[in-house]
Every structure is written in structure tokens, then in C-alpha cells.
Amino acid sequence: MEREQKAWKVPHTFIIVFFVVLAAAILTYVIPKGQFATEEITYMQDGEEQTKTVLDPDSFSYLKDEDGNLIREGTSLFEPGGGIGFLNYVFEGLVSGDKWGSAVGVVAFILIIGGAFGIIMKTRAIEEGILKVIDRTKGKESLIIPLMFFLFSLGGAVFGMGEEAIAFAMILVPIMIAIGYDAITGIMITYVATQIGFATSWMNPFGVAIAQGVSGVPVLSGAGFRIVMWIVFTLVGIIYTWRYAKAIKKDPKRSLSYTTDEYFRKEGKVENLHAKFTLGHSLVILTVGVGIAWIIWGVVEHAYYIPEIASQFFTIGLVAGIIGVLFKLNGMNWDDVANGFIDGAKDLLPAALVVGMAKGIVIILGGDAPDAPSVLNTVLYGAGQVVGDFPEAISAWCMYVFQSVFNFFVVSGSGQAALTMPLMAPLSDIAGVTRQVSVLAFQLGDGLTNILVPTSAALMGTLGAARVDWGVWAKFILKFMLILFVLSSIFVITATLIGF
């Protein structure tokens, strides 16, 4: 009698994060705390003087006791009074930061966007619109993939698109499933595309511009090389996604997200809709379209970020709800507007919780402030010392690898630039690598790993919107990440050899 083989099940994201936090807590008993002094630097961007607080690379010091011994404090099991203990990581992670970023700002951002789209989904305008799209694109569905991938990559390159992908995934994932693809395809053409654009950008204000300014490199210089790099990476992403999507369309059950896609096939009733696209539905779709244009305008012209964008999406949801009630879409009344908001926020609650839990990893390690004693600062300093000990091309590649690993702890592009570039720029001088190459290593390491790391709030929000667990996503994306890693290595080493 043959023994039935069980497929290995990827652990839930919460479980994965828990064990990463446990590993971080153990590190605090092994690695001593250290800190840097900080200084203000100024640089020019778009004709205006910008100021940034950065660390002083020559100021690192270990935390020592009165006898001069290195302090390895370790993490306690529990700390009262708002302290940081191992069992405090969920709460402390959720309430850390401010409205401008991770975690509390991003948590609120995810819940509000979820609520806004919950109202929109109550009107059934998206579902009716999906049928319209299917009818109009019969025989040409595959054209949606390269077009969307290109546009989202361009958005990441031009204005640092990231968190916005959460909302777009809510729209495009059901469409992808309805025309025979899967949720993973929807994530690839939205979030993954934005991060490829972000990582290879020649003008992203939140990444390359800040890194160049901090490093003393002319802001937005080296655009020609980076534009070529963006084209190559975007083309590779389109081809990979297109080939994958065609395979899934032939056999949908090959998809790792086939089971969870059932929500969009059945709960979302994509297959059972009546093609009744009314004036009210058109007005809701128009509201969403105009609202997205408003968001893009705000981001590009006025650097709108999490607080503004969350309020803009709330406005879109509110207007859609009013239209739904006035036109009696799906029999809606005023209570349905409130219930739609609750249901939408509830659907994204797991993604919001993961953002706080993942932030707990950084908190356990002492936080990401350069002027406060932390294990993270010691890791940063130690890696910096190692990078300069190799030949030029290898040093540059090591910088890229280090930035990729460090991005697990500090996902913010501007935050990582302020932490790492003041250390990497002088080290690149010692190693014989141009500062432009050190910026290149930073932007590739910072941007591309956002596609994988569970500490990325934007990734977890997008996965939540698509109902794909992080473990399932990691299993799928690893092969593509390997391709991106090899491609990045080639560009970094080539840039070093040509004296970029």
C-alpha cells in the first residue's frame, strides 16, 4: 500500500514573522549595541535646496558599561510601561512611527483604502465593468499585461509609486482572474512593476534623488545609463509575467493562488454577473478614474503621501457610496455604505496587522535611528567595514548585496538612503568605486527586495488585497527574484568596469 504524500504547506505569514522576531531577539544577546552621531547636510534638487539628517560615518561607537565592556542587553520576555520586550512586538510595532509612514500610518492607510473599496464593491460597478472589459478585449486579453506592467513601472520610476499599488490591485486582480489569469498576475503587473520602476529609476524623488544628494553626487545625474537599465528590467518583467500568465490561462489549477482566487470567482461573483452596466455604474467608474487622476496629480505636483492619499481614497469611496444610494445600485441604502466600509476594512485587517508585526522586528533590534544605540547600527557599521576590503567590482557588488539585506529592516527608500549612503559613499572612495555606482547599488538593493521582504508594508497590503499569503507569494517569486539578482549584479559590475 502506497503511502500518500502530503505537500509541504507554507506557514502562515504571522508564523513566519514570529520566528523572525524570535531570531532578532536572540541576536540582541549576541551583538553589542552601537550608535552614530548625526549631522545635517544640504543638496540641490530641481533648483531647490534640500536638507537631510544623516549619520556621520566616522562617529560610530559601541555602547559600553562603566568598566568599558561592550553591552549586550538582550531582549526581555515582557516589558511593562510601554517598554520593548519580546511579547510586546505586536502592539509596539502597530503603534510605532507616525502618520507619514510605517507602521501606524501605513496601517491606517491600508484600512481606509480597504474601506473605500468596500463601498465601491457594494455598488457592483467594478464587477459590471469587468464584464464590459471582458467583452471588449475578447481575443486581445494578453495586451493588458504588457500595457499595465509598462505603465506601473513608469509610475515607480517617475514618482516613486509604491503604496498606491494596493488600490490598483483591488481593481486589476479581479479583472485578471475573470479573463483567465490569476491574482499573482495581478500583483505582477501592479506592485512588482512599480518596484522594478522604483529600483531602476533615473529620477525617483524618494530613492535615487535623495541617495545622490546625500552622497554628494549631482542629483538626477547618470540618467542615460539608468534609462537603459529601466528598459531592460521592465522588458524582462513583462516577458516573464506574460509567459507565466499564458501558462496559467492554459491550466488555471497550476496557479499557487488558485484556491484563494476562488473568492473572486465565487464570492466576488465574477462568473455569475448579469451584464447590466447602467448610468450609475458608469458614474462610479468615472469617480474612481477621476479620483486616481487626482491622486497622481497630487503625488507628482505636490508630493502627496500617505495622509493625503488615504483621504483622497476615502473621498472616492464616499462619492461612490452616494452615487450607489441615489441610483439604487445593488439595492443600496445609507447603511450599506457604512457596512461596505466595514467589510472592506475587515478584508485588509490581516495585511494591516502584518505591517505592525514586521515593524516589531526592527523595534526588537533597537530601532532604525542612527543616533540611538541599537543592534541594527552595529550590523550597519560591521558591513561597512567589510565592503572596502575587496577589488573594485566585488566591492560594488558587495554594496548591492548589503543594501538588499539591509532593506529587510529599513524598507523606506529615503530612510535607507539617509542611513546607509553616508557610510557607503566614503567607503566607495576607499574601494576605488565611484559614488555614482554606490548609489546604483543602493537603489537596486533597496527597490528590488521590496518585491519579497515581508517587512514591506506596500507588499503586504497588495498581497492582502489580492488574498495571497506571503508564504505562497515567496514560493512563486523566488525564481524571478533570482533573475533580477543576476541582472542587477551584471549592471552593478558593468557600471564599475566602465567607470560610471
DONU-311618 format. One line per field, with one value per residue (C-alpha): x, y, z; residue number from 1; residue in three letters. Coordinates in steps of 0.2 Angstrom, whole numbers, plus 5000, padded with zeros to 4 digits. Last residue first. Layout:
X: c(X | ...)
Y: c(Y | ...)
Z: c(Z | ...)
resi: c(NUM | ...)
resn: c(ALA | ...)
end
This chain:
X: c(5150 | 5169 | 5166 | 5171 | 5160 | 5145 | 5147 | 5148 | 5132 | 5123 | 5128 | 5124 | 5107 | 5103 | 5109 | 5098 | 5083 | 5084 | 5085 | 5070 | 5060 | 5064 | 5059 | 5043 | 5031 | 5037 | 5038 | 5020 | 5013 | 5022 | 5016 | 4998 | 4988 | 4971 | 4974 | 4971 | 4981 | 4995 | 4995 | 4995 | 5009 | 5019 | 5016 | 5020 | 5037 | 5043 | 5038 | 5053 | 5050 | 5046 | 5053 | 5070 | 5070 | 5070 | 5083 | 5096 | 5094 | 5094 | 5109 | 5120 | 5116 | 5120 | 5137 | 5140 | 5138 | 5150 | 5163 | 5172 | 5190 | 5187 | 5192 | 5180 | 5166 | 5169 | 5166 | 5149 | 5144 | 5143 | 5134 | 5124 | 5117 | 5106 | 5100 | 5097 | 5088 | 5076 | 5073 | 5069 | 5059 | 5061 | 5073 | 5075 | 5073 | 5082 | 5098 | 5099 | 5097 | 5109 | 5122 | 5121 | 5122 | 5137 | 5145 | 5143 | 5152 | 5166 | 5167 | 5170 | 5183 | 5193 | 5189 | 5192 | 5180 | 5164 | 5169 | 5170 | 5153 | 5145 | 5151 | 5144 | 5127 | 5126 | 5131 | 5118 | 5105 | 5110 | 5104 | 5111 | 5101 | 5110 | 5107 | 5088 | 5082 | 5075 | 5084 | 5084 | 5067 | 5060 | 5066 | 5057 | 5041 | 5039 | 5035 | 5021 | 5014 | 5014 | 5007 | 4992 | 4987 | 4988 | 4977 | 4964 | 4963 | 4946 | 4940 | 4942 | 4932 | 4918 | 4917 | 4917 | 4903 | 4893 | 4894 | 4888 | 4875 | 4868 | 4864 | 4854 | 4860 | 4848 | 4863 | 4864 | 4849 | 4854 | 4855 | 4862 | 4876 | 4880 | 4882 | 4893 | 4904 | 4906 | 4911 | 4923 | 4932 | 4933 | 4941 | 4953 | 4958 | 4960 | 4972 | 4982 | 4984 | 4990 | 5001 | 5010 | 5006 | 5022 | 5013 | 5014 | 5018 | 5009 | 4994 | 4992 | 4993 | 4980 | 4968 | 4970 | 4965 | 4950 | 4945 | 4945 | 4937 | 4923 | 4921 | 4919 | 4905 | 4897 | 4897 | 4889 | 4875 | 4872 | 4870 | 4881 | 4869 | 4879 | 4872 | 4886 | 4888 | 4907 | 4914 | 4903 | 4915 | 4912 | 4913 | 4927 | 4935 | 4935 | 4940 | 4957 | 4962 | 4962 | 4971 | 4984 | 4998 | 4992 | 4994 | 4975 | 4972 | 4979 | 4980 | 4977 | 4990 | 5003 | 4999 | 5001 | 5018 | 5024 | 5017 | 5024 | 5042 | 5041 | 5034 | 5047 | 5062 | 5056 | 5054 | 5072 | 5080 | 5070 | 5075 | 5093 | 5093 | 5085 | 5098 | 5113 | 5106 | 5101 | 5118 | 5114 | 5097 | 5105 | 5124 | 5133 | 5137 | 5132 | 5117 | 5111 | 5113 | 5104 | 5090 | 5087 | 5089 | 5076 | 5061 | 5062 | 5063 | 5073 | 5083 | 5073 | 5079 | 5073 | 5057 | 5052 | 5055 | 5046 | 5031 | 5030 | 5030 | 5015 | 5004 | 5008 | 5015 | 5001 | 4988 | 4997 | 4998 | 4979 | 4976 | 4973 | 4958 | 4949 | 4939 | 4955 | 4964 | 4949 | 4948 | 4966 | 4965 | 4954 | 4960 | 4977 | 4976 | 4972 | 4987 | 4998 | 4996 | 5008 | 5023 | 5024 | 5041 | 5036 | 5044 | 5052 | 5038 | 5025 | 5034 | 5034 | 5015 | 5013 | 5024 | 5016 | 4999 | 5002 | 5012 | 4998 | 4983 | 4988 | 4985 | 4966 | 4966 | 4955 | 4940 | 4945 | 4929 | 4918 | 4930 | 4931 | 4912 | 4911 | 4924 | 4914 | 4899 | 4910 | 4918 | 4901 | 4894 | 4889 | 4895 | 4912 | 4914 | 4910 | 4922 | 4935 | 4934 | 4935 | 4951 | 4959 | 4955 | 4962 | 4978 | 4981 | 4978 | 4990 | 5003 | 5002 | 5004 | 5019 | 5026 | 5025 | 5019 | 5005 | 5018 | 5031 | 5027 | 5009 | 5007 | 5025 | 5024 | 5007 | 5014 | 5032 | 5027 | 5030 | 5048 | 5050 | 5051 | 5044 | 5027 | 5026 | 5028 | 5042 | 5040 | 5052 | 5067 | 5078 | 5097 | 5107 | 5124 | 5135 | 5153 | 5164 | 5172 | 5171 | 5157 | 5147 | 5149 | 5138 | 5149 | 5154 | 5152 | 5157 | 5167 | 5152 | 5142 | 5124 | 5112 | 5099 | 5093 | 5091 | 5085 | 5090 | 5079 | 5084 | 5076 | 5086 | 5101 | 5110 | 5111 | 5118 | 5113 | 5123 | 5121 | 5132 | 5132 | 5127 | 5131 | 5123 | 5133 | 5128 | 5125 | 5111 | 5102 | 5104 | 5092 | 5078 | 5080 | 5079 | 5062 | 5056 | 5060 | 5050 | 5035 | 5036 | 5035 | 5020 | 5010 | 5014 | 5005 | 5017 | 5020 | 5012 | 5023 | 5013 | 5007 | 5012 | 5000 | 5009 | 5007 | 5000)
Y: c(5275 | 5270 | 5257 | 5242 | 5248 | 5251 | 5233 | 5226 | 5235 | 5230 | 5212 | 5210 | 5218 | 5205 | 5191 | 5197 | 5201 | 5183 | 5176 | 5187 | 5179 | 5161 | 5167 | 5175 | 5159 | 5152 | 5169 | 5173 | 5157 | 5161 | 5179 | 5174 | 5179 | 5187 | 5200 | 5215 | 5207 | 5204 | 5222 | 5227 | 5215 | 5222 | 5240 | 5237 | 5230 | 5220 | 5204 | 5205 | 5199 | 5213 | 5226 | 5217 | 5225 | 5243 | 5245 | 5234 | 5241 | 5259 | 5256 | 5248 | 5262 | 5275 | 5266 | 5266 | 5285 | 5286 | 5279 | 5263 | 5264 | 5254 | 5269 | 5281 | 5268 | 5268 | 5287 | 5284 | 5269 | 5276 | 5292 | 5281 | 5269 | 5278 | 5293 | 5282 | 5268 | 5281 | 5289 | 5271 | 5266 | 5247 | 5248 | 5230 | 5219 | 5233 | 5229 | 5213 | 5221 | 5236 | 5223 | 5213 | 5229 | 5235 | 5218 | 5220 | 5237 | 5229 | 5214 | 5226 | 5237 | 5223 | 5218 | 5225 | 5240 | 5231 | 5223 | 5239 | 5244 | 5228 | 5230 | 5248 | 5243 | 5227 | 5238 | 5251 | 5237 | 5231 | 5248 | 5263 | 5279 | 5291 | 5281 | 5279 | 5262 | 5254 | 5243 | 5226 | 5222 | 5238 | 5232 | 5216 | 5224 | 5233 | 5216 | 5214 | 5231 | 5228 | 5211 | 5218 | 5229 | 5214 | 5204 | 5219 | 5220 | 5211 | 5220 | 5237 | 5232 | 5224 | 5240 | 5252 | 5242 | 5241 | 5260 | 5262 | 5248 | 5258 | 5273 | 5262 | 5251 | 5240 | 5234 | 5251 | 5262 | 5276 | 5289 | 5276 | 5270 | 5288 | 5292 | 5277 | 5281 | 5299 | 5292 | 5279 | 5292 | 5304 | 5290 | 5287 | 5305 | 5304 | 5290 | 5299 | 5314 | 5305 | 5293 | 5304 | 5319 | 5326 | 5342 | 5341 | 5322 | 5314 | 5326 | 5324 | 5305 | 5306 | 5317 | 5305 | 5291 | 5301 | 5304 | 5286 | 5280 | 5293 | 5288 | 5270 | 5276 | 5286 | 5272 | 5261 | 5274 | 5275 | 5256 | 5242 | 5227 | 5212 | 5200 | 5193 | 5175 | 5172 | 5187 | 5183 | 5191 | 5177 | 5165 | 5169 | 5182 | 5172 | 5156 | 5165 | 5159 | 5141 | 5145 | 5156 | 5144 | 5143 | 5127 | 5125 | 5138 | 5127 | 5136 | 5153 | 5149 | 5146 | 5162 | 5171 | 5165 | 5169 | 5186 | 5189 | 5184 | 5194 | 5210 | 5209 | 5206 | 5221 | 5232 | 5227 | 5231 | 5247 | 5253 | 5249 | 5259 | 5273 | 5271 | 5273 | 5289 | 5297 | 5297 | 5313 | 5316 | 5325 | 5328 | 5316 | 5322 | 5305 | 5313 | 5321 | 5306 | 5295 | 5308 | 5308 | 5289 | 5285 | 5296 | 5308 | 5294 | 5302 | 5289 | 5274 | 5256 | 5252 | 5262 | 5255 | 5237 | 5241 | 5248 | 5233 | 5221 | 5231 | 5232 | 5220 | 5206 | 5208 | 5205 | 5190 | 5183 | 5185 | 5173 | 5173 | 5168 | 5184 | 5185 | 5181 | 5196 | 5208 | 5203 | 5207 | 5223 | 5234 | 5229 | 5228 | 5247 | 5251 | 5242 | 5249 | 5266 | 5260 | 5260 | 5273 | 5283 | 5297 | 5294 | 5277 | 5269 | 5276 | 5270 | 5253 | 5254 | 5260 | 5246 | 5232 | 5238 | 5239 | 5222 | 5213 | 5221 | 5215 | 5197 | 5200 | 5203 | 5189 | 5196 | 5213 | 5222 | 5209 | 5205 | 5224 | 5226 | 5211 | 5218 | 5235 | 5226 | 5218 | 5235 | 5244 | 5231 | 5246 | 5237 | 5235 | 5254 | 5254 | 5240 | 5250 | 5264 | 5253 | 5244 | 5261 | 5266 | 5250 | 5251 | 5269 | 5267 | 5253 | 5263 | 5277 | 5266 | 5257 | 5263 | 5280 | 5298 | 5296 | 5292 | 5278 | 5264 | 5260 | 5243 | 5238 | 5241 | 5231 | 5216 | 5216 | 5217 | 5198 | 5200 | 5215 | 5234 | 5245 | 5254 | 5253 | 5235 | 5225 | 5206 | 5192 | 5203 | 5207 | 5206 | 5220 | 5216 | 5230 | 5230 | 5232 | 5248 | 5246 | 5259 | 5250 | 5251 | 5256 | 5254 | 5270 | 5275 | 5293 | 5291 | 5288 | 5303 | 5299 | 5309 | 5322 | 5329 | 5347 | 5351 | 5367 | 5370 | 5370 | 5353 | 5346 | 5354 | 5347 | 5351 | 5340 | 5340 | 5329 | 5313 | 5304 | 5285 | 5271 | 5254 | 5239 | 5223 | 5208 | 5191 | 5194 | 5206 | 5192 | 5181 | 5194 | 5196 | 5177 | 5177 | 5192 | 5181 | 5167 | 5177 | 5184 | 5167 | 5162 | 5178 | 5175 | 5157 | 5143 | 5136 | 5119 | 5104 | 5093 | 5077 | 5060 | 5046 | 5030 | 5017 | 5000)
Z: c(4928 | 4927 | 4913 | 4925 | 4939 | 4929 | 4922 | 4939 | 4945 | 4929 | 4929 | 4948 | 4945 | 4931 | 4942 | 4956 | 4945 | 4938 | 4956 | 4961 | 4947 | 4954 | 4971 | 4966 | 4967 | 4984 | 4992 | 4986 | 4994 | 5010 | 5009 | 5008 | 4993 | 4996 | 4982 | 4993 | 5007 | 4995 | 4990 | 5008 | 5012 | 4998 | 5002 | 5020 | 5016 | 5031 | 5022 | 5010 | 4993 | 4980 | 4991 | 4988 | 4971 | 4977 | 4991 | 4983 | 4966 | 4973 | 4984 | 4971 | 4959 | 4973 | 4976 | 4957 | 4957 | 4971 | 4960 | 4966 | 4971 | 4987 | 4998 | 4988 | 4989 | 5008 | 5008 | 4999 | 5008 | 5026 | 5022 | 5010 | 5023 | 5035 | 5025 | 5009 | 5020 | 5026 | 5009 | 5002 | 5017 | 5019 | 5034 | 5041 | 5026 | 5016 | 5025 | 5015 | 4998 | 5003 | 5008 | 4992 | 4982 | 4992 | 4990 | 4971 | 4972 | 4982 | 4970 | 4955 | 4965 | 4972 | 4990 | 5008 | 5007 | 5009 | 5026 | 5036 | 5030 | 5035 | 5053 | 5054 | 5048 | 5059 | 5074 | 5069 | 5068 | 5086 | 5093 | 5102 | 5096 | 5084 | 5069 | 5072 | 5065 | 5080 | 5094 | 5086 | 5094 | 5086 | 5069 | 5070 | 5078 | 5061 | 5054 | 5067 | 5063 | 5044 | 5047 | 5056 | 5042 | 5030 | 5041 | 5043 | 5024 | 5022 | 5038 | 5030 | 5015 | 5026 | 5037 | 5023 | 5014 | 5030 | 5031 | 5013 | 5015 | 5030 | 5018 | 5006 | 4991 | 4981 | 4970 | 4963 | 4970 | 4959 | 4973 | 4985 | 4974 | 4969 | 4987 | 4990 | 4975 | 4982 | 4999 | 4992 | 4981 | 4996 | 5007 | 4993 | 4993 | 5012 | 5011 | 4998 | 5008 | 5024 | 5015 | 5003 | 4992 | 4984 | 4977 | 4958 | 4955 | 4970 | 4969 | 4951 | 4953 | 4967 | 4956 | 4941 | 4953 | 4959 | 4941 | 4937 | 4953 | 4950 | 4932 | 4937 | 4950 | 4936 | 4924 | 4937 | 4939 | 4921 | 4920 | 4915 | 4916 | 4910 | 4923 | 4934 | 4938 | 4934 | 4944 | 4959 | 4970 | 4982 | 4968 | 4956 | 4967 | 4982 | 4972 | 4969 | 4986 | 4980 | 4963 | 4971 | 4968 | 4950 | 4940 | 4943 | 4929 | 4915 | 4898 | 4906 | 4919 | 4906 | 4896 | 4913 | 4916 | 4899 | 4900 | 4918 | 4912 | 4896 | 4905 | 4919 | 4907 | 4897 | 4913 | 4918 | 4901 | 4899 | 4917 | 4914 | 4898 | 4907 | 4921 | 4910 | 4902 | 4918 | 4926 | 4935 | 4944 | 4958 | 4956 | 4968 | 4985 | 4993 | 5002 | 4986 | 4976 | 4988 | 4990 | 4971 | 4968 | 4981 | 4986 | 4971 | 4958 | 4943 | 4934 | 4941 | 4941 | 4958 | 4958 | 4940 | 4946 | 4962 | 4952 | 4941 | 4956 | 4963 | 4948 | 4934 | 4945 | 4958 | 4945 | 4938 | 4955 | 4957 | 4942 | 4924 | 4914 | 4910 | 4926 | 4936 | 4929 | 4931 | 4949 | 4952 | 4942 | 4953 | 4971 | 4964 | 4959 | 4977 | 4984 | 4970 | 4978 | 4992 | 4979 | 4966 | 4967 | 4955 | 4939 | 4940 | 4950 | 4938 | 4923 | 4930 | 4933 | 4915 | 4907 | 4918 | 4913 | 4894 | 4894 | 4904 | 4896 | 4878 | 4884 | 4884 | 4865 | 4859 | 4868 | 4875 | 4873 | 4881 | 4895 | 4899 | 4899 | 4911 | 4922 | 4922 | 4929 | 4943 | 4947 | 4947 | 4960 | 4971 | 4986 | 4978 | 4979 | 4997 | 5001 | 4990 | 5002 | 5017 | 5011 | 5007 | 5024 | 5032 | 5022 | 5026 | 5044 | 5045 | 5034 | 5046 | 5062 | 5055 | 5045 | 5037 | 5037 | 5050 | 5064 | 5068 | 5080 | 5086 | 5077 | 5080 | 5099 | 5100 | 5090 | 5097 | 5116 | 5119 | 5115 | 5126 | 5122 | 5135 | 5136 | 5155 | 5156 | 5147 | 5143 | 5138 | 5139 | 5124 | 5126 | 5134 | 5125 | 5132 | 5127 | 5142 | 5147 | 5165 | 5167 | 5154 | 5135 | 5120 | 5105 | 5095 | 5077 | 5073 | 5057 | 5046 | 5052 | 5051 | 5040 | 5043 | 5026 | 5019 | 5001 | 4992 | 4977 | 4958 | 4955 | 4969 | 4977 | 4992 | 5011 | 5025 | 5043 | 5055 | 5065 | 5078 | 5076 | 5088 | 5094 | 5103 | 5105 | 5095 | 5104 | 5116 | 5104 | 5090 | 5100 | 5099 | 5080 | 5079 | 5089 | 5078 | 5063 | 5071 | 5074 | 5056 | 5049 | 5060 | 5055 | 5037 | 5038 | 5036 | 5018 | 5017 | 5011 | 5000 | 5008 | 5001 | 5002 | 5007 | 4994 | 5000)
resi: c(500 | 499 | 498 | 497 | 496 | 495 | 494 | 493 | 492 | 491 | 490 | 489 | 488 | 487 | 486 | 485 | 484 | 483 | 482 | 481 | 480 | 479 | 478 | 477 | 476 | 475 | 474 | 473 | 472 | 471 | 470 | 469 | 468 | 467 | 466 | 465 | 464 | 463 | 462 | 461 | 460 | 459 | 458 | 457 | 456 | 455 | 454 | 453 | 452 | 451 | 450 | 449 | 448 | 447 | 446 | 445 | 444 | 443 | 442 | 441 | 440 | 439 | 438 | 437 | 436 | 435 | 434 | 433 | 432 | 431 | 430 | 429 | 428 | 427 | 426 | 425 | 424 | 423 | 422 | 421 | 420 | 419 | 418 | 417 | 416 | 415 | 414 | 413 | 412 | 411 | 410 | 409 | 408 | 407 | 406 | 405 | 404 | 403 | 402 | 401 | 400 | 399 | 398 | 397 | 396 | 395 | 394 | 393 | 392 | 391 | 390 | 389 | 388 | 387 | 386 | 385 | 384 | 383 | 382 | 381 | 380 | 379 | 378 | 377 | 376 | 375 | 374 | 373 | 372 | 371 | 370 | 369 | 368 | 367 | 366 | 365 | 364 | 363 | 362 | 361 | 360 | 359 | 358 | 357 | 356 | 355 | 354 | 353 | 352 | 351 | 350 | 349 | 348 | 347 | 346 | 345 | 344 | 343 | 342 | 341 | 340 | 339 | 338 | 337 | 336 | 335 | 334 | 333 | 332 | 331 | 330 | 329 | 328 | 327 | 326 | 325 | 324 | 323 | 322 | 321 | 320 | 319 | 318 | 317 | 316 | 315 | 314 | 313 | 312 | 311 | 310 | 309 | 308 | 307 | 306 | 305 | 304 | 303 | 302 | 301 | 300 | 299 | 298 | 297 | 296 | 295 | 294 | 293 | 292 | 291 | 290 | 289 | 288 | 287 | 286 | 285 | 284 | 283 | 282 | 281 | 280 | 279 | 278 | 277 | 276 | 275 | 274 | 273 | 272 | 271 | 270 | 269 | 268 | 267 | 266 | 265 | 264 | 263 | 262 | 261 | 260 | 259 | 258 | 257 | 256 | 255 | 254 | 253 | 252 | 251 | 250 | 249 | 248 | 247 | 246 | 245 | 244 | 243 | 242 | 241 | 240 | 239 | 238 | 237 | 236 | 235 | 234 | 233 | 232 | 231 | 230 | 229 | 228 | 227 | 226 | 225 | 224 | 223 | 222 | 221 | 220 | 219 | 218 | 217 | 216 | 215 | 214 | 213 | 212 | 211 | 210 | 209 | 208 | 207 | 206 | 205 | 204 | 203 | 202 | 201 | 200 | 199 | 198 | 197 | 196 | 195 | 194 | 193 | 192 | 191 | 190 | 189 | 188 | 187 | 186 | 185 | 184 | 183 | 182 | 181 | 180 | 179 | 178 | 177 | 176 | 175 | 174 | 173 | 172 | 171 | 170 | 169 | 168 | 167 | 166 | 165 | 164 | 163 | 162 | 161 | 160 | 159 | 158 | 157 | 156 | 155 | 154 | 153 | 152 | 151 | 150 | 149 | 148 | 147 | 146 | 145 | 144 | 143 | 142 | 141 | 140 | 139 | 138 | 137 | 136 | 135 | 134 | 133 | 132 | 131 | 130 | 129 | 128 | 127 | 126 | 125 | 124 | 123 | 122 | 121 | 120 | 119 | 118 | 117 | 116 | 115 | 114 | 113 | 112 | 111 | 110 | 109 | 108 | 107 | 106 | 105 | 104 | 103 | 102 | 101 | 100 | 99 | 98 | 97 | 96 | 95 | 94 | 93 | 92 | 91 | 90 | 89 | 88 | 87 | 86 | 85 | 84 | 83 | 82 | 81 | 80 | 79 | 78 | 77 | 76 | 75 | 74 | 73 | 72 | 71 | 70 | 69 | 68 | 67 | 66 | 65 | 64 | 63 | 62 | 61 | 60 | 59 | 58 | 57 | 56 | 55 | 54 | 53 | 52 | 51 | 50 | 49 | 48 | 47 | 46 | 45 | 44 | 43 | 42 | 41 | 40 | 39 | 38 | 37 | 36 | 35 | 34 | 33 | 32 | 31 | 30 | 29 | 28 | 27 | 26 | 25 | 24 | 23 | 22 | 21 | 20 | 19 | 18 | 17 | 16 | 15 | 14 | 13 | 12 | 11 | 10 | 9 | 8 | 7 | 6 | 5 | 4 | 3 | 2 | 1)
resn: c(PHE | GLY | ILE | LEU | THR | ALA | THR | ILE | VAL | PHE | ILE | SER | SER | LEU | VAL | PHE | LEU | ILE | LEU | MET | PHE | LYS | LEU | ILE | PHE | LYS | ALA | TRP | VAL | GLY | TRP | ASP | VAL | ARG | ALA | ALA | GLY | LEU | THR | GLY | MET | LEU | ALA | ALA | SER | THR | PRO | VAL | LEU | ILE | ASN | THR | LEU | GLY | ASP | GLY | LEU | GLN | PHE | ALA | LEU | VAL | SER | VAL | GLN | ARG | THR | VAL | GLY | ALA | ILE | ASP | SER | LEU | PRO | ALA | MET | LEU | PRO | MET | THR | LEU | ALA | ALA | GLN | GLY | SER | GLY | SER | VAL | VAL | PHE | PHE | ASN | PHE | VAL | SER | GLN | PHE | VAL | TYR | MET | CYS | TRP | ALA | SER | ILE | ALA | GLU | PRO | PHE | ASP | GLY | VAL | VAL | GLN | GLY | ALA | GLY | TYR | LEU | VAL | THR | ASN | LEU | VAL | SER | PRO | ALA | ASP | PRO | ALA | ASP | GLY | GLY | LEU | ILE | ILE | VAL | ILE | GLY | LYS | ALA | MET | GLY | VAL | VAL | LEU | ALA | ALA | PRO | LEU | LEU | ASP | LYS | ALA | GLY | ASP | ILE | PHE | GLY | ASN | ALA | VAL | ASP | ASP | TRP | ASN | MET | GLY | ASN | LEU | LYS | PHE | LEU | VAL | GLY | ILE | ILE | GLY | ALA | VAL | LEU | GLY | ILE | THR | PHE | PHE | GLN | SER | ALA | ILE | GLU | PRO | ILE | TYR | TYR | ALA | HIS | GLU | VAL | VAL | GLY | TRP | ILE | ILE | TRP | ALA | ILE | GLY | VAL | GLY | VAL | THR | LEU | ILE | VAL | LEU | SER | HIS | GLY | LEU | THR | PHE | LYS | ALA | HIS | LEU | ASN | GLU | VAL | LYS | GLY | GLU | LYS | ARG | PHE | TYR | GLU | ASP | THR | THR | TYR | SER | LEU | SER | ARG | LYS | PRO | ASP | LYS | LYS | ILE | ALA | LYS | ALA | TYR | ARG | TRP | THR | TYR | ILE | ILE | GLY | VAL | LEU | THR | PHE | VAL | ILE | TRP | MET | VAL | ILE | ARG | PHE | GLY | ALA | GLY | SER | LEU | VAL | PRO | VAL | GLY | SER | VAL | GLY | GLN | ALA | ILE | ALA | VAL | GLY | PHE | PRO | ASN | MET | TRP | SER | THR | ALA | PHE | GLY | ILE | GLN | THR | ALA | VAL | TYR | THR | ILE | MET | ILE | GLY | THR | ILE | ALA | ASP | TYR | GLY | ILE | ALA | ILE | MET | ILE | PRO | VAL | LEU | ILE | MET | ALA | PHE | ALA | ILE | ALA | GLU | GLU | GLY | MET | GLY | PHE | VAL | ALA | GLY | GLY | LEU | SER | PHE | LEU | PHE | PHE | MET | LEU | PRO | ILE | ILE | LEU | SER | GLU | LYS | GLY | LYS | THR | ARG | ASP | ILE | VAL | LYS | LEU | ILE | GLY | GLU | GLU | ILE | ALA | ARG | THR | LYS | MET | ILE | ILE | GLY | PHE | ALA | GLY | GLY | ILE | ILE | LEU | ILE | PHE | ALA | VAL | VAL | GLY | VAL | ALA | SER | GLY | TRP | LYS | ASP | GLY | SER | VAL | LEU | GLY | GLU | PHE | VAL | TYR | ASN | LEU | PHE | GLY | ILE | GLY | GLY | GLY | PRO | GLU | PHE | LEU | SER | THR | GLY | GLU | ARG | ILE | LEU | ASN | GLY | ASP | GLU | ASP | LYS | LEU | TYR | SER | PHE | SER | ASP | PRO | ASP | LEU | VAL | THR | LYS | THR | GLN | GLU | GLU | GLY | ASP | GLN | MET | TYR | THR | ILE | GLU | GLU | THR | ALA | PHE | GLN | GLY | LYS | PRO | ILE | VAL | TYR | THR | LEU | ILE | ALA | ALA | ALA | LEU | VAL | VAL | PHE | PHE | VAL | ILE | ILE | PHE | THR | HIS | PRO | VAL | LYS | TRP | ALA | LYS | GLN | GLU | ARG | GLU | MET)
end
